Amino acid sequence: MNTAHCGECEWTATADASCQDINQAMIDHYVETGHSPIVRESVLREVLASADEPAPRTDQ
């Protein structure tokens, strides 16, 4: 599930299906309010999960 939050107001959106749905919601929010600091939680979870993985070896 994708979730987006606006850092300037209480706006939140979620979408189960495609990233396109949440992207459109974020675009619509920006157009309506001018607020741009929006965070997608699904992306943050992916980044944090990959940070726990060991870095690939380059000396092989």
N, C-alpha and C positions, 0 to 999 in steps of 0.2 A: 504494500500500500504506500502510495506517495502522499506526503503531507507537506503543506507549505504554510509558513507563518510570516506575518509582516512584523518587523521590528519596531514600527512606528505606531501601530494601532492594534486592535484586538482581532484583526482579520485572520481567519484560518480556512484552509480548503483541504479536502482529501479526495483522492480518487483511487479506486481499486484497479481499474482497467489499464489504460495506457498512460504513458507519460504525456501524451499530447493533451489529455484532459486537464492535467494539473498545470501544464505550461500555459494553456489558454486561460485558465483561471488566474494565473499570476500576471499575465499580460493585461487581462481585463482589469484587475485590481490596480495595476500601475496606471493604466489609462484613466480610470475613474478618480484616483486619489493623488497620483504623482509619487507615491511611496515606492521606493526601489529596494530597500534592504529586506529581501524575502529569502527565507532559508527553506530548502527542501530537505526534510528529515531523512528520506530514503538515501539521498546522496551522502549525507553526513554519516549514516550508519555504515555505508559501503566504505567510506574513507577510513573511519575508525576501525572497522574490521580488518582492512588491509594493513593498517599500521601495526597490528598485533602479529602479522605474519613476518617471518624473517626475510631480510632483503636477499635477492638472488645473488649468488656468488659470481664474481666477474674474473676470478683468478684461475679459472679452469681452462 
